[in-house]
């Protein structure tokens, strides 16, 4: 998954890496269904993340992973 800023809404969206790595693609479609022309998707430092992409990305994290704290 690649997080890229869409120049349309100045928001960072999660795009499947296979799309971003395919030089023949002219549009990318994010997990939240936001679509953007490849030329308007930028690799920049994130500032504002798409809430829907965050939730959908988080849904891919395996449930069996346990979180622990020291103490």
C-alpha positions in Angstrom: 0.0 0.0 0.0 1.3 3.4 -0.9 0.1 6.6 0.8 0.0 9.4 -1.8 -1.4 12.9 -1.7 -4.2 13.6 -4.1 -3.8 17.1 -5.6 -7.6 17.2 -5.9 -8.3 17.3 -2.2 -4.8 17.7 -0.6 -5.4 14.5 1.4 -3.2 11.4 1.7 -5.0 8.3 0.4 -4.0 4.6 0.4 -3.4 3.3 -3.1 -2.6 -0.4 -3.8 1.1 -0.6 -4.6 0.4 -2.6 -7.8 -1.4 0.4 -9.2 1.3 2.8 -8.3 4.0 0.5 -9.7 2.3 0.1 -13.1 3.6 2.7 -15.5 0.7 2.1 -17.9 -1.9 3.3 -15.4 -3.3 6.8 -16.0 -5.6 6.8 -12.9 -5.2 5.4 -9.4 -8.1 4.3 -7.2 -7.7 4.5 -3.4 -9.2 2.1 -0.9 -11.9 4.7 -0.2 -12.8 4.7 -4.0 -11.3 8.2 -4.5 -9.7 8.3 -7.9 -7.0 10.6 -9.2 -5.0 10.9 -12.4 -1.5 9.5 -11.8 0.0 12.9 -12.6 -2.0 14.4 -9.7 -0.8 11.8 -7.1 2.2 13.0 -5.2 4.8 11.3 -2.9 5.1 14.0 -0.2 5.2 14.1 3.6 1.8 13.3 5.0 -0.3 16.0 6.7 -4.0 15.1 6.4 -5.0 11.4 6.0 -8.2 10.2 4.5 -10.3 8.8 7.4 -12.0 6.2 5.2 -8.6 5.0 3.9 -7.3 4.7 7.5 -10.2 2.6 8.6 -10.1 0.4 5.4 -6.3 0.0 5.7 -6.7 -0.9 9.4 -9.2 -3.6 8.5 -6.4 -5.4 6.7 -4.3 -5.8 9.9 -4.5 -9.4 11.2 -6.8 -9.8 14.2 -4.5 -12.5 15.7 -1.7 -9.9 16.4 -1.6 -9.1 20.1 -0.6 -5.7 21.4 1.3 -5.6 24.6 2.7 -3.0 26.9 5.6 -3.3 29.2 4.7 -3.4 32.9 
